[in-house]
């Protein structure tokens, strides 16, 4: 519904995060890894820009997973039978999450390398 009050839109967004957390093991895994990465980064005390980059990367991975989850639910609801176009769409969304996850790992490794070089 369009033009809802901010509080309602915020509650809807929180509900989306809650649904993904309760139904998607990938989301829970990515959240756990993200929190661990941020914890290690805070423990290492790198320059602030590294913390900012890691926060951005973790957030991007989680946001991509939310898009992936929403696409999967919409496609499964609209076309429950197996179809090539559904498989391609789901695979591409999963690939986006994978690419962001790889980039996040690389940013973390670069931070560690920068800290110890």
C-alpha positions as CSV (number, residue, x, y, z in Angstrom):
1,X,0.0,0.0,0.0
2,X,1.3,3.4,-1.0
3,X,1.6,6.4,1.2
4,X,1.6,4.7,4.5
5,X,2.8,6.4,7.6
6,X,6.6,6.2,8.4
7,X,6.0,4.0,11.4
8,X,4.0,1.5,9.4
9,X,6.7,1.4,6.6
10,X,9.4,0.9,9.3
11,X,7.4,-1.9,10.9
12,X,7.0,-3.6,7.5
13,X,10.7,-3.4,6.9
14,X,11.5,-4.8,10.4
15,X,9.0,-7.6,9.6
16,X,10.9,-8.4,6.4
17,X,14.1,-8.7,8.4
18,X,12.4,-10.9,11.0
19,X,10.9,-13.1,8.3
20,X,14.2,-13.6,6.5
21,X,15.9,-14.3,9.9
22,X,13.4,-16.9,10.8
23,X,13.1,-18.6,7.5
24,X,16.4,-18.3,5.7
25,X,19.5,-20.1,7.1
26,X,21.6,-18.2,4.6
27,X,20.5,-14.9,6.1
28,X,21.3,-16.1,9.6
29,X,24.7,-17.4,8.5
30,X,25.6,-14.2,6.7
31,X,24.5,-12.2,9.7
32,X,26.6,-14.3,12.1
33,X,29.7,-14.0,9.9
34,X,29.1,-10.3,9.5
35,X,29.0,-9.8,13.2
36,X,32.1,-11.9,13.7
37,X,34.0,-9.9,11.1
38,X,32.9,-6.6,12.7
39,X,33.9,-7.9,16.1
40,X,37.4,-8.9,14.9
41,X,37.8,-5.6,13.1
42,X,36.9,-3.7,16.3
43,X,39.3,-5.9,18.2
44,X,42.1,-5.2,15.7
45,X,41.4,-1.4,15.8
46,X,42.2,-0.5,12.2
47,X,41.7,2.9,10.8
48,X,38.1,4.1,10.8
49,X,37.8,3.8,7.0
50,X,38.3,0.0,7.3
51,X,35.4,-0.3,9.8
52,X,33.2,1.8,7.6
53,X,34.1,-0.4,4.6
54,X,33.3,-3.5,6.5
55,X,30.0,-2.2,7.8
56,X,29.0,-1.2,4.2
57,X,30.0,-4.7,2.8
58,X,28.2,-6.6,5.6
59,X,25.1,-4.5,5.0
60,X,25.3,-5.0,1.3
61,X,25.5,-8.7,1.7
62,X,22.5,-8.8,4.0
63,X,20.5,-6.4,1.7
64,X,21.3,-8.6,-1.3
65,X,20.1,-11.7,0.6
66,X,16.9,-9.9,1.4
67,X,16.4,-9.1,-2.3
68,X,17.2,-12.7,-3.1
69,X,14.7,-14.0,-0.5
70,X,12.0,-11.6,-1.8
71,X,12.5,-12.7,-5.4
72,X,12.4,-16.4,-4.5
73,X,9.1,-15.9,-2.5
74,X,7.5,-13.9,-5.3
75,X,8.5,-16.3,-8.1
76,X,7.5,-19.3,-6.1
77,X,4.1,-17.7,-5.4
78,X,3.6,-16.7,-9.0
79,X,5.0,-19.8,-10.7
80,X,5.2,-22.7,-8.3
81,X,6.1,-25.2,-11.1
82,X,9.7,-25.5,-12.2
83,X,10.5,-23.2,-15.1
84,X,13.7,-22.2,-16.7
85,X,13.1,-18.5,-16.3
86,X,12.4,-18.9,-12.6
87,X,15.6,-20.9,-12.2
88,X,17.7,-18.3,-14.0
89,X,16.3,-15.5,-12.0
90,X,16.9,-17.3,-8.7
91,X,20.4,-18.3,-9.8
92,X,21.3,-14.7,-10.8
93,X,20.0,-13.3,-7.5
94,X,22.0,-15.9,-5.6
95,X,25.1,-15.0,-7.7
96,X,24.7,-11.4,-6.7
97,X,24.8,-12.4,-3.0
98,X,27.9,-14.6,-3.7
99,X,29.8,-11.8,-5.5
100,X,29.1,-9.4,-2.6
101,X,30.2,-12.1,-0.1
102,X,33.4,-12.6,-2.0
103,X,34.0,-8.8,-2.1
104,X,33.4,-8.6,1.6
105,X,36.0,-11.3,2.3
106,X,38.5,-9.5,0.1
107,X,37.9,-6.2,2.0
108,X,38.4,-8.0,5.3
109,X,41.6,-9.6,4.1
110,X,42.9,-6.3,2.8
111,X,42.2,-4.8,6.2
112,X,44.1,-7.5,7.9
113,X,47.0,-7.2,5.4
114,X,47.1,-3.4,5.8
115,X,47.1,-3.8,9.6
116,X,50.0,-6.2,9.7
117,X,52.1,-4.9,6.8
